[in-house]
Amino acid sequence: MTKKGGDIETGYGGGSALYPNMMESPQLRWAFIRKVYSIVALQILLTIAVAGVVNFVEPVRSFLLSHTTASLVVYILIIISPFLVLLPMIYFRERHPLNLLLLTLFTICISLAIGMACATSKGKIVLQSAALTATVVVGLTLYTFWAAKRGYDFNFLGPFLCAALIVLMLYCIIQIFIPMGKVSTTIYGCVAAIIFSGFIIYDTDNLIKRHSYDQYICASISLYLDIINLFTALLTVFNSVDS
């Protein structure tokens, strides 16, 4: 973790600056941050609602877990749909209101996948994973704002996190084709949880310092996916330990 020099009270806006030597308006940056967190909060609420429908509406749950040809096709569509929506969403990220419509569709696609993951897990495991995710996200967010105020910068984490994510994806592919047992799955979940915790710090730091005001869609997607991936990683760990 690197530290920048300079007095915390310097920069535009004096003591209200989010980090030392801040040259932009703190009021504008705080407005941008509130906008992004409002969008992420709505995404999380939508995810909870869609996942709740998948898990508590019996006809939907029964169909998705029926292992029929139709349910298999729907399952495959649920898996690939976020990637199909992601590309146009990024392309139209600055075209309002199309960007928000695509973001909503993307969130619904992710939420269906989360609902499927929760449907195959015990209720207490889902609650444990959700509670721990919320605790970690709040804790790391507060820490990142605190660290930024004192001049710390986390931009250096970017290359390390990208490399770690590539290794994690390769490990996941190997696990799919060559399963290596419960211990290996637990290790995967723990490593993934650490990586996405790092992404939460990195993306929050970018939100504070580097995202421009018209990049609220990209900022929202990044934080939302960090939270969702952390949740699924913890869900993997708890499922593996419980089995």
C-alpha positions in Angstrom: 0.0 0.0 0.0 1.5 3.3 -1.1 1.0 6.6 0.6 1.0 10.0 -1.1 2.5 13.0 0.5 0.6 16.2 1.4 -1.5 17.6 4.1 -5.0 16.1 4.5 -6.5 19.5 4.8 -5.1 20.7 1.5 -6.9 20.5 -1.9 -10.1 21.8 -3.2 -12.7 22.2 -0.5 -10.3 22.2 2.5 -11.2 19.7 5.2 -14.1 18.3 3.2 -11.8 16.8 0.6 -12.0 13.1 0.2 -8.2 12.7 -0.2 -5.2 15.0 0.0 -4.5 17.5 -2.8 -8.0 17.0 -4.2 -8.4 19.4 -7.1 -12.1 18.8 -8.0 -15.2 19.9 -6.0 -15.9 17.5 -3.1 -19.6 18.3 -3.4 -19.6 17.0 -7.0 -17.6 13.9 -6.1 -19.9 13.2 -3.2 -23.0 13.6 -5.4 -21.4 11.1 -7.9 -20.6 8.6 -5.1 -24.2 8.9 -3.7 -25.6 8.3 -7.2 -23.5 5.2 -7.7 -24.3 3.7 -4.3 -28.0 4.4 -4.9 -27.9 2.4 -8.1 -25.9 -0.4 -6.5 -28.5 -0.5 -3.6 -31.3 -0.8 -6.1 -29.5 -3.6 -7.9 -29.0 -5.5 -4.7 -32.7 -5.1 -3.8 -33.7 -6.3 -7.3 -31.4 -9.2 -6.9 -33.0 -10.2 -3.6 -36.4 -9.9 -5.1 -35.7 -12.0 -8.2 -33.8 -14.6 -6.1 -36.7 -14.7 -3.7 -39.1 -15.5 -6.6 -36.8 -18.3 -7.8 -36.6 -19.8 -4.3 -40.1 -19.2 -2.8 -42.4 -19.5 -5.8 -42.7 -23.3 -6.0 -43.6 -23.7 -9.7 -40.5 -21.6 -10.7 -38.2 -23.5 -8.3 -39.5 -26.9 -9.3 -39.1 -26.1 -13.0 -35.5 -24.9 -12.6 -34.5 -27.9 -10.5 -36.4 -30.5 -12.5 -33.4 -31.5 -14.7 -35.6 -31.7 -17.8 -34.4 -30.7 -21.2 -36.4 -27.4 -21.0 -35.0 -26.5 -17.6 -31.5 -27.3 -18.9 -32.0 -24.9 -21.8 -33.3 -22.2 -19.4 -30.3 -22.9 -17.1 -27.8 -22.4 -20.0 -29.6 -19.2 -21.1 -29.4 -17.9 -17.5 -25.7 -18.5 -17.4 -24.9 -16.9 -20.8 -27.4 -14.0 -20.7 -25.4 -11.7 -18.5 -22.5 -11.8 -21.0 -24.9 -11.1 -23.9 -26.3 -8.0 -22.1 -22.9 -6.8 -20.8 -21.5 -5.9 -24.2 -24.3 -3.6 -25.4 -24.6 -2.2 -21.9 -20.9 -1.1 -21.9 -21.3 0.3 -25.5 -24.3 2.4 -24.5 -23.1 3.2 -21.0 -23.4 6.9 -21.5 -26.7 7.0 -23.4 -29.5 7.7 -21.0 -32.0 6.1 -20.4 -31.0 3.1 -22.5 -28.0 2.5 -20.2 -30.3 2.2 -17.2 -32.7 -0.2 -19.0 -29.7 -2.4 -20.0 -28.4 -2.2 -16.5 -31.7 -3.4 -15.1 -31.8 -6.2 -17.6 -28.2 -7.2 -16.7 -29.1 -7.2 -13.0 -32.1 -9.4 -13.6 -29.9 -11.9 -15.5 -27.4 -12.0 -12.7 -30.2 -12.3 -10.2 -31.6 -15.4 -11.9 -28.2 -17.0 -11.6 -27.9 -16.1 -8.0 -31.4 -17.4 -7.4 -30.3 -20.7 -8.9 -27.3 -20.9 -6.7 -29.4 -20.2 -3.6 -32.0 -22.8 -4.6 -29.4 -25.5 -4.4 -28.2 -24.3 -0.9 -29.6 -24.6 2.5 -31.4 -21.5 3.9 -29.0 -21.0 6.8 -26.0 -21.1 4.4 -27.6 -18.4 2.2 -28.2 -16.2 5.3 -24.7 -16.8 6.6 -23.2 -15.9 3.3 -25.4 -12.8 2.9 -24.6 -11.6 6.4 -20.9 -12.1 6.0 -20.9 -10.4 2.6 -22.7 -7.4 4.0 -20.3 -7.1 6.9 -17.2 -7.4 4.7 -18.6 -4.9 2.1 -19.4 -2.3 4.7 -16.1 -2.8 6.6 -13.9 -2.6 3.4 -15.9 0.4 2.1 -15.4 2.4 5.3 -11.8 1.4 5.5 -11.1 2.5 1.9 -12.7 5.9 2.5 -10.7 6.2 5.7 -7.5 5.3 3.9 -8.1 7.6 1.0 -8.7 10.5 3.5 -5.2 9.8 4.9 -3.5 9.7 1.5 -3.3 6.0 0.7 -3.8 4.9 -2.8 -4.8 1.4 -4.0 -4.4 1.8 -7.8 -1.4 -0.5 -7.6 -3.7 -3.4 -6.8 -5.2 -3.4 -10.4 -2.5 -5.6 -12.2 -2.3 -8.0 -9.2 -6.1 -8.5 -9.0 -6.4 -9.0 -12.8 -3.7 -11.6 -12.8 -5.3 -13.3 -9.7 -8.7 -13.3 -11.5 -7.2 -15.0 -14.6 -5.6 -17.7 -12.4 -8.9 -18.1 -10.5 -10.9 -18.5 -13.8 -8.4 -21.2 -15.0 -8.7 -23.0 -11.7 -12.5 -22.9 -12.0 -12.3 -24.4 -15.5 -10.0 -27.2 -14.3 -12.4 -27.8 -11.5 -15.3 -28.2 -13.9 -13.6 -30.8 -16.1 -11.4 -32.4 -13.5 -13.1 -32.2 -10.1 -10.6 -32.3 -7.2 -12.9 -32.8 -4.3 -14.3 -30.8 -1.3 -11.0 -29.4 -0.1 -10.2 -28.0 -3.6 -13.6 -26.4 -3.8 -13.1 -24.8 -0.3 -9.8 -23.5 -1.4 -11.3 -22.0 -4.5 -14.0 -20.3 -2.5 -11.6 -18.8 0.0 -9.2 -17.5 -2.6 -12.1 -16.1 -4.6 -13.4 -14.3 -1.5 -10.0 -12.7 -0.9 -9.7 -11.6 -4.5 -13.1 -10.0 -4.7 -12.5 -8.3 -1.3 -9.5 -6.8 -2.9 -11.6 -5.7 -5.9 -14.1 -4.0 -3.5 -11.2 -1.9 -2.1 -9.8 -1.2 -5.6 -13.1 -0.2 -7.2 -14.1 1.9 -4.2 -10.8 3.7 -4.5 -11.5 4.3 -8.2 -15.0 5.6 -7.3 -13.4 8.1 -4.9 -10.6 9.3 -7.2 -10.7 8.2 -10.8 -14.1 7.7 -12.3 -15.5 10.6 -14.2 -19.0 11.8 -13.5 -20.5 10.2 -16.6 -19.1 6.8 -15.7 -21.7 5.9 -13.1 -22.8 2.8 -15.0 -19.3 1.4 -15.1 -18.8 2.2 -11.5 -22.1 0.6 -10.5 -21.4 -2.5 -12.5 -18.0 -2.9 -10.9 -19.1 -2.6 -7.3 -22.2 -4.7 -7.9 -20.3 -7.6 -9.5 -17.7 -7.4 -6.7 -20.5 -7.8 -4.1 -22.2 -10.6 -6.0 -18.9 -12.5 -6.6 -18.0 -12.2 -3.0 -21.4 -13.6 -2.0 -21.1 -16.6 -4.4 -17.5 -17.3 -3.2 -18.7 -17.4 0.4 -21.7 -19.5 -0.6 -19.2 -22.0 -2.2 -17.1 -22.1 1.0 -20.1 -22.7 3.3 -21.7 -25.3 1.0 -18.4 -27.1 0.8 -17.8 -27.1 4.6 -21.4 -28.2 5.2 -21.4 -31.1 2.7 
